[in-house]
Amino acid sequence: MKFGVAIFPTESVPPPSEIAVMAEERGFECLLFPEHTHIPSSRETPAPSGQELPSYYSRTYDPFVACTAAAAATERLLIGTGICLVIERDPIITAKEVASIDVLSGGRFLFGVGAGWNVEEMRNHGTEASRRFGVMRERIEAMKAIWTQDEASYSGRYVGFEKIWCWPKPAQKPHPPILVGGNGARVLERVLAYGDEWMPNRMSDEQLAARIAELGERAASAGRDPIPVTVVGVSPDPAHIARLGEIGVSRVVFWLPPESAESVERGFDEYVGVMEQVRAAG
């Protein structure tokens, strides 16, 4: 089992470089940063939790800037997005950002992607909610073309360009792993279509086990190797994490509390203890 942490990086907590050093020194495999370019003040779209949206959603640093700082301060720690809202980003610019961080980090970037939930936020970037999954697929496919072709072209409904030069190419070949986030009914189709890993949020163990089994069967039918699964937002329960490993989860990611430097320290202390218990029992 691999262990990672994630955090909303804001001015209320230590900078990404310091959090990354803390994660690496404590033996975590990866550090992920989420993304919200902004939060519309209208608040028409309810938060996924059903509760009031915390203020740190609108105060988080850009994830690629945070990843750059984290990568520069560490040597082994994988750094990445959890998740990047590709439906709100230009694919050519994003492809260059991903490749640049991957090269400068020595091939340590994890590209978590998703289509988002905030309808007003994506609309401010020109994406209608009903089209977001089509937009996401084409932008990821377009980025793959840029990463793998010296003279890249792509033609789709939402993305199109012909014969462009764009370097650097990623250090990881053919590109950094794409972790497709989401729990929706068709998420496994998206993982199989353009993903390398699946990154669901919390769901019941029974649901997760069934979907991991389905993903394995569908991957085998498509001639693919088993697809790794990363679960984000895992509760710090060693017995539960052991069960997740038994059903096929390969990585768990804990959310660090984003309220203060002290809360981050307490989170690390708790998660290190859990990680050590799981490893000792395994």
N, C-alpha and C positions, 0 to 999 in steps of 0.2 A: 504494500500500500504506500502511495506517495501522499505527502502532506503539504498543503499550501495555505497561504493566508491571502485575504483580500481586504481592501479598505477604501473608503471614500476619502481621497487625499484633499484636505482643506487646510486653511491657516490655523485651525483649532488643534491640529495634531502635529507631531514632528514631520519635517519635510520628507518627501519620498526617499531621498538618499539615506536618511537615518533609519527609516523603517526598513528599508532594504537590507542594510547592514545588520539590524536586529534580527531579521528573518534568516539571513544567511548564517549568522553566528549561532543561532539556535537550531539549525539543522533542517529548516524547511526547504522544500524543493523549489517553490515558486511563490511569487507575489503578483497579484492581479489588481488592476485598477478598473473601476467601472467608468461609464461615460454618460454625462448629460451636458450638452452644450449650454443649456439654460432650462429654466422651468417657467412656462407661461403663467403669469399671475392670475389668469382667469380661473385656473384649476377646474376646468370642465371635466377632464378625465380623472376619475378616482384613482388613488394609489392602489397598486396590486394587493397591498395588505388590508385594504378597506379602512385604514386609519388615516389620520392627518399625515401628509407627506413631511418627513423631517427636513429641516432647513438646509442640511448639508447636501441635499440633492442639487440645489442651485448654487452651491459654493465650491464644488469640486474642481480641481485643476484639470486641464486637458490631459487625457490619459497618455498621449504620446510624449508630452513633455515630462510627465511623471515617470514614465518608463525609461526615458533617456537618463534622467537623474539617478534612478535606481540602478540602471545598468552600469553607469559610470562609477558607482560607489562599491560595486561587488565584482566577484570573479566567477562564481559558480551558480548563483541564484538565477533561475529562469524568471523572466519578467514578461508581463503581457496584459492584455485587455480582457476584462471580464464584466461587461462585454463592450466592444466597439459598435456603435450604432452606425453601421455602414450606409443605412438609408438616409443619413444626414450628412454624408461626406462625399466629396468628389473622388471618384475611384482612382484617377491618375495621381492626384496628390497623396491619397491614402496609400497607394501602392509604393510610392517613393518613401513615405514615412516608415512603413513597415520594413521595407528592405534596408533603409538606412539604419534603423535601430538594430535589425538583425545583424548587419555587418559590424557595426560599432560595438555590439555586445559580444561578438564572437559566436553568433548563432544561438542566442539564448532567448529568442522571442517566441511567445505563444500568442496566436491571434484569435482571441475569442470574439465571436461576432453574433449579432442578433438584430432583430427588426424593431425592437422597442414596444412600448405600450402607451406612451403619452401622445395622444392624437394631435393635440395642438402643437406640441414640440416638433413632431415630424412635419406637420403642415407648414410651420415657419421655415422649414428647409425645402419646401416645394414637393414633399412626398405625401400623397393621400394614403390614409391607412389601408384602404382596400387594395392598394397596389404594392404595399411595402414588401411583401415576400417576393414578388417578381422583380422589384427593384434590387432587393438584396442579392438575389441569385445572379442577376446580370452584372452587378458591380463586383461581386466576388469572382465571377468568371472572367471579367475584364482584367481584374488585378492579376489573376493567374496568368493570363496572356502576357501582361507586362513583365511579370517576374521570370517567365520562361522563354520569351522570344526576344531576340536581338532587335527585331523590327516588328513591333507588336501591332496587331489589328484586332478589332472586335466589332461585331454588328449585332445589335439586339433592338428590342422595342424601346428600352429606356437608356441604353448606353451605346455609343458608336464612335469609333475613331479608326483611322487607317494609317498604317505604317509610321509608327512613332518610335523614337529612340528614348529610352528612359533607363538610366542607371542610378545607383548601383543595383545589381541583382542580389537577392538574398544570399546569405552565407549558407543557410540550410537549403538542401535541394530535395525536390524542385522548388520548395518555398517553406516558410514556417508552418507548423501544423495549424490547421483551421479548426477551432473548437466551436461547433454550432450550438448556440444556447437555445433553451426553450423547452417547454413541456407540452406544447400543443399537439393536436391530433395528427398533424402531418409533419412533425419535426423530424421523424426518422427518415422521411423521404428527402428532406433537405440535407440531413447528414450524409446520406448515401449519394446524393447528387453532387455535392461540392465540398463536403466536410471530411476531415481526418479523424475527428473525435466528436463525441456528444457531451454537452455540458448542461444537464438539467439542473433546475432548482430543486428544492425539497419536495418530495411526494412520498406517499406511503411506500413502505418496503415491498408490499405486494405488487403495487402498480409498477414500481421501478424494476423489480425482478422480471415481471412479464415483458416489459418493454425492452430490457436488455436482452432477454432471450429472443425476442422478435428481431431486434437489431442484428444479433449474431446470425440468425437464420437467413435474414435477407442479405447480409454481407457475404455469407458463404455462397448463396445462390448467385450473387453477382461476381463471384471469383475473388472476393477481397479477404484479406486477413481480418481477424477479430478487431473490432473498432473500440479503442479505449473510451472509458466513461469517467468523467470528472463531475462530482456532485458539489455544488457550491451552496454554502449556508448550512453545513452539517452541524448538528448539536454536539457539544463536547462530551459524548458518552462513549467510552471505550467499547462497551458491549455492542452498541448499535453500529459503531464503525466496523467492528469485526464482522457483523452480519452483512454490512454493505460489501465488504471484501468477498464474502462467500457468494454473493449473487452477481459478482462481476464488476464492481466498481474498482477502478484502478487508482483514482486520486480523489482525495477529499480536500475541500477548501473551507477554512473557517473565516468568518467575518470578524475583523478586528473592530472594537468599538471606536467610533470616530469622534467621540465627545471631547477628549483631552489627551495630553501626553500620558497622564496617569492611567487613563482607561486603556490606552494602547499597551502599556506595560502590564497591566493586570490581565489583559487578554492574552498576551504572549505567555505569561506565566501559566495560565490555565491550560492553554493549548499545548504547550511543551509537555506538561504533565500528562495530558491525555495521549499525546503522540508516543511518549516513552512507555506508557502502560500498554498501548496497542502493540508496539514493537516487541516488548518483553513477553507478551502473551503469545505472539506469533512465532 
